Amino acid sequence: MSFPASAPPLSDVRRTLAVFAHPDDIDFGSAGTIASWVAEGIEVTYLLITRGDAGGFDDTPRDELPLMREREQRSAAAAVGVHEVYFLDGYSDGTLSPTLALRRDITAAIRRTRPDRVLTSSPLRRWEHLTGPSHPDHLAAGEATTCAIYPDARNPFAFPELLREGLEPWVVREVWYAGGPDPDHAVDITDHFEQKVAALRAHTSQTAHLDLESWLRDWLGATARSAGLPEGRLAESFTVLRTE
């Protein structure tokens, strides 16, 4: 199973909501693209489902890690010009499922921020790349977000308690999936590469052991070449779908 061919991105997007499972998920796959959106004047908000309590590569006490990773994500967001960063409570790293409760919480965020575009992780597994993009939490976040986009956020009869909280139905017109199979929409992020590096370096607990700049140049350069961009350019890639 794979995605259909991407639709041309909407040209009149004003607000975007990025929904991901863990701190750093946004930045590994999408920080350069988000920096380009911010530069265009698009308002971007982050929603993180967990605080990444099962991550890390050192002996940092487990009870300190969630707050550390929250601080890291806020610093990473600031590096690309994003200042609205929210975390859900009650969800643990490594245990996510696309439950009704999670769909409700994402629906509430969609109705609160009223985005034209939602960026999230792919709900489709990449069988040739089981690590990273195919983490079960990433798949669950993508599935729950997709269900929140349709039908939940636009359906006035879904989660009626949200209406009592003043959260009216909202139609998300476009969804961008990161990390899925055969992404075919490349974004040239060469001019925002340093911001992407800065965002990932902010996740010290996850990236201090990596030679980030060399690794990113190799990966993003290969992505750009696959998309037919000139030599020396750097790119992130997505699948873009319309929801209407």
N, C-alpha and C positions, 0 to 999 in steps of 0.2 A: 504494500500500500504506500502511495506517495501523494504529494499535493498536486493539484492542477497547476498550470502555468500561472505565474503571478499576473495580477491586474496592474495597470498603470497606477502609481500612487496618486491619491487625491492631491489637488493643487491648492485647496483652500483650508487646510488643516490649521486650527488655532490652538487646540489642546490635545495632549497625548498623555495617556496613563501607561506606565510600564509596570507589569505585574510579574514577579519572579519569586522563586522559592527561597533563595539564600542571598545574603550579602555577597557580592562579587559576581553573581550570575549576570547582572546587567552589564557590568564593565568588561568582562571577558568577551562577550559577543557583540556588544552594542554601544559602548561608550563613545566611540568616534562618531557614529551616526547620530546619537543623541546630541553630542556637541554641535554637529552641523544643524540639527533642528533648532537648538537654542539660538544659534547664530542667525537663523532665518526669522527669529521672533516667535517661535512656537513655544507655548508654555508646557513644560514637562513635569509630571509628578511621578514619584516612585512609590510602589507598594510592595513591601517585602513580607512574605508569608511567615518566615521563620527568622530567627536571629543567628542561624548557623551554628547551633550549639554542638553539633557533632563534627565540626571542621577543625582545622588547625594542624600544625606539624611539630609542635614543641610541647613542653610540659606546663603550659599555662593552665592553672586550675580551671576545671570545667565550669565552676560557678561564676568565674570571671569572664569567660569567653563571650557570652551573649552581649553584654554591655560593650565589650571591646569591639566586637564586630559591628555593632550598631554605630559606634563612633567612627569606625573605619568607613562604613558605607556613607555616612553623612559627609565625611571629608572627600570621598571619591565623587559623590554627587556634586559637591561644590566645585571640584576640578573641571567639570564639564558644564557648569553654570546652572545646575539644578539645585533648588533650595527647599522644595516640598518633598519630604521623605517620610513615609509612614510605615509602621510595622504592625502586623496583626499580633494579637496575643492568643495563646492557647494552642499553638501549633509547634511541633518539635521537628527539628532537622532529622531527616531519615525516615520519617513515619507518615509522610503526606499521602492522602488519598483524595480524590475529587468528590468529597462528601457534600451533602446538602448544606451543612454548616459553612464549609469553605466557600461554596457557591454563593451563599447569602452574604458573606463578608465581602467578597469581591464585587458582588452586585451593588452592595451599599457604597463601596468606593467608586464604582462607575457612576452611579447616580449622583454621588456627592461632587465628583470632579467634572462630570459631563464631557468626556473626551470625544473628539472626532475619530481618533485613532487609538488603538490599544496595541502595545508591544508586549509579547509574552514568549515563553518557551514553547517549542513544538510539542504537541501531544502525541506525535508519531515517533516511534523509535527508529533510530538509525542502526540497522543490524551490522553494518560494517564498522561502526564506531560505538561500541557499547559503553565506553567510559565517557565522562563529561556530559555531552548533550543528552545521552540516554539514561542519566541518573533517574531513578524512579520518582524522586521529588520533582524533577523538572517536567517529566511527563504528566504527573498529577497536577502541577500548577497550570500547565498548558490546557489540560482537559477541563479543569474547574473554571478557568478563565474563559474558555470557549463557551461553556455552558452558561456562564454569567452574561457573556455578550449576547448570546441567543440560546434560549428565549428569555432568560430571567430579567435582565436589566430593562428590557423594553415591555415586559408583560406586567400590567398593573395588578394582576391577580397572583403573581409570584411574590412570596414573602410579603403579605399584606401589612405586616408590622412595620415595614420600611415606609409605607405611605403615612402611617401614624407618626413617624419620625420626620416627616416632611421631605422624604426622598422620592421624588416623582420619577416615573419611568423615563428612560433615556435610550436612544438608539445610537450605538457605536457604528459608524459607517465603514470602518476599515480596520483590519487586524494584520499586524506584522508578526510572523513567527520566526524566532531565532533558533538555530541549532537543529533544524529539521532536515529530512532527506532532500537532496538535490535542490538547494536554494538557488533561485535564478534571478533575484533582483540584487545587484551589487550597488553599494554606495561607496563612492570614492571618499575616503577619509584622510587622504594624505595631509591635507591642511590642518587636520585635527589630531594627528598622530601623537603629538606631545601631550595633549590633554588626555588621550587614552592611556598613555604610559603613566601619567601622574595619577589618574584614577585608580589604576591597578596597583601602583606602588602604595597608595593609601591603605590597601588591604594587606598590611604588613604581616598579619598572622597567617595569611594564605600565600603570599608571593615573595617573602623575603629570601627564600631559597632559590628563586628563579632568576635567570638572566633575561629579564623581561624584554628589553629593547631588541635584542637579537632574535629571540623567539618570535616576538610579534612581527618583526619585519619579514621573517621567513614565511610565517603563516599568512599574513595579510597581503604580502606580495604575491604569493601563490594564488590567493583568492582573486586578486586583481587580474593576474594573467589569465586565469580561467574565464574571467568575464570579458576578456578582450581589451582591457585597459592598457595604456602604454606602459612600457617597461619603467620601473621605478615608482609606479603608483601603488597605493595601498588601499585595500577595500574590505568591508564587511559585507556579508550576504544574508539575504532573508527570503522568505516567501510572503508575498503581499496578496491578501484576499479582500474582496468587498463583501459586505454583509447584507446589502439591500437587494 
